[in-house]
């Protein structure tokens, strides 16, 4: 289920951001990008791709979670 996986990935992203683990951060963003693209959430996929080139902050992790929440709401509507 995309949303369960996305929640797990965001939690792991938070830990990678806190520890400064760039390799894990990149792998997680790549995984989330692919998963989002596979279920048609292209805006989220594009954002994840862009974030692979920028520093990952707590605010960015919160933004990703908000985008996932928006996707969930749109799907439920």
C-alpha positions as a Markdown table, in Angstrom:
| # | Residue | x | y | z |
|---|---|---|---|---|
| 1 | Unk | 0.0 | 0.0 | 0.0 |
| 2 | Unk | 1.6 | 3.3 | -1.1 |
| 3 | Unk | 0.6 | 5.4 | 1.9 |
| 4 | Unk | 1.9 | 2.8 | 4.4 |
| 5 | Unk | 5.2 | 2.6 | 2.5 |
| 6 | Unk | 5.4 | 6.4 | 2.1 |
| 7 | Unk | 5.0 | 6.9 | 5.9 |
| 8 | Unk | 7.8 | 4.4 | 6.6 |
| 9 | Unk | 10.0 | 6.1 | 4.0 |
| 10 | Unk | 9.4 | 9.6 | 5.5 |
| 11 | Unk | 10.3 | 8.3 | 8.9 |
| 12 | Unk | 13.5 | 6.9 | 7.6 |
| 13 | Unk | 14.1 | 10.1 | 5.7 |
| 14 | Unk | 13.8 | 12.0 | 9.0 |
| 15 | Unk | 16.4 | 9.8 | 10.6 |
| 16 | Unk | 18.7 | 10.2 | 7.6 |
| 17 | Unk | 18.3 | 14.0 | 7.7 |
| 18 | Unk | 19.1 | 14.0 | 11.4 |
| 19 | Unk | 22.2 | 11.8 | 11.0 |
| 20 | Unk | 23.4 | 13.5 | 7.8 |
| 21 | Unk | 23.4 | 10.2 | 5.9 |
| 22 | Unk | 23.4 | 11.5 | 2.4 |
| 23 | Unk | 23.6 | 8.1 | 0.7 |
| 24 | Unk | 20.5 | 6.8 | 2.6 |
| 25 | Unk | 18.7 | 10.0 | 2.0 |
| 26 | Unk | 19.3 | 9.8 | -1.8 |
| 27 | Unk | 18.2 | 6.1 | -1.8 |
| 28 | Unk | 15.0 | 6.8 | 0.1 |
| 29 | Unk | 14.1 | 9.8 | -2.1 |
| 30 | Unk | 14.7 | 7.7 | -5.2 |
| 31 | Unk | 12.4 | 4.9 | -3.8 |
| 32 | Unk | 9.7 | 7.4 | -2.8 |
| 33 | Unk | 10.0 | 9.1 | -6.2 |
| 34 | Unk | 9.5 | 5.7 | -8.0 |
| 35 | Unk | 6.6 | 4.7 | -5.8 |
| 36 | Unk | 4.8 | 8.0 | -6.2 |
| 37 | Unk | 5.3 | 7.9 | -10.0 |
| 38 | Unk | 3.9 | 4.3 | -10.1 |
| 39 | Unk | 0.6 | 5.4 | -8.5 |
| 40 | Unk | 0.3 | 8.6 | -10.5 |
| 41 | Unk | 1.4 | 11.2 | -8.0 |
| 42 | Unk | 3.8 | 12.9 | -10.4 |
| 43 | Unk | 4.0 | 16.1 | -8.5 |
| 44 | Unk | 5.3 | 14.2 | -5.5 |
| 45 | Unk | 7.7 | 12.2 | -7.6 |
| 46 | Unk | 9.1 | 15.4 | -9.2 |
| 47 | Unk | 9.6 | 17.0 | -5.8 |
| 48 | Unk | 11.5 | 13.9 | -4.6 |
| 49 | Unk | 13.7 | 14.1 | -7.6 |
| 50 | Unk | 14.4 | 17.8 | -7.0 |
| 51 | Unk | 15.2 | 17.1 | -3.3 |
| 52 | Unk | 17.9 | 14.6 | -4.3 |
| 53 | Unk | 20.0 | 17.7 | -5.3 |
| 54 | Unk | 19.3 | 19.8 | -2.2 |
| 55 | Unk | 20.0 | 19.5 | 1.5 |
| 56 | Unk | 17.3 | 17.6 | 3.5 |
| 57 | Unk | 16.0 | 19.6 | 6.4 |
| 58 | Unk | 13.3 | 18.9 | 9.0 |
| 59 | Unk | 11.1 | 21.4 | 7.1 |
| 60 | Unk | 11.6 | 19.6 | 3.8 |
| 61 | Unk | 10.6 | 16.3 | 5.5 |
| 62 | Unk | 7.5 | 17.9 | 6.9 |
| 63 | Unk | 6.7 | 19.3 | 3.4 |
| 64 | Unk | 7.0 | 15.8 | 1.9 |
| 65 | Unk | 4.7 | 14.4 | 4.5 |
| 66 | Unk | 2.2 | 17.2 | 3.7 |
| 67 | Unk | 2.3 | 16.4 | 0.0 |
| 68 | Unk | 1.7 | 12.7 | 0.8 |
| 69 | Unk | -1.3 | 13.7 | 3.0 |
| 70 | Unk | -2.6 | 15.9 | 0.1 |
| 71 | Unk | -2.4 | 12.9 | -2.2 |
| 72 | Unk | -4.3 | 10.8 | 0.2 |
| 73 | Unk | -7.1 | 13.4 | 0.6 |
| 74 | Unk | -7.3 | 13.8 | -3.2 |
| 75 | Unk | -7.6 | 10.0 | -3.7 |
| 76 | Unk | -10.3 | 9.8 | -1.0 |
| 77 | Unk | -12.4 | 12.6 | -2.5 |
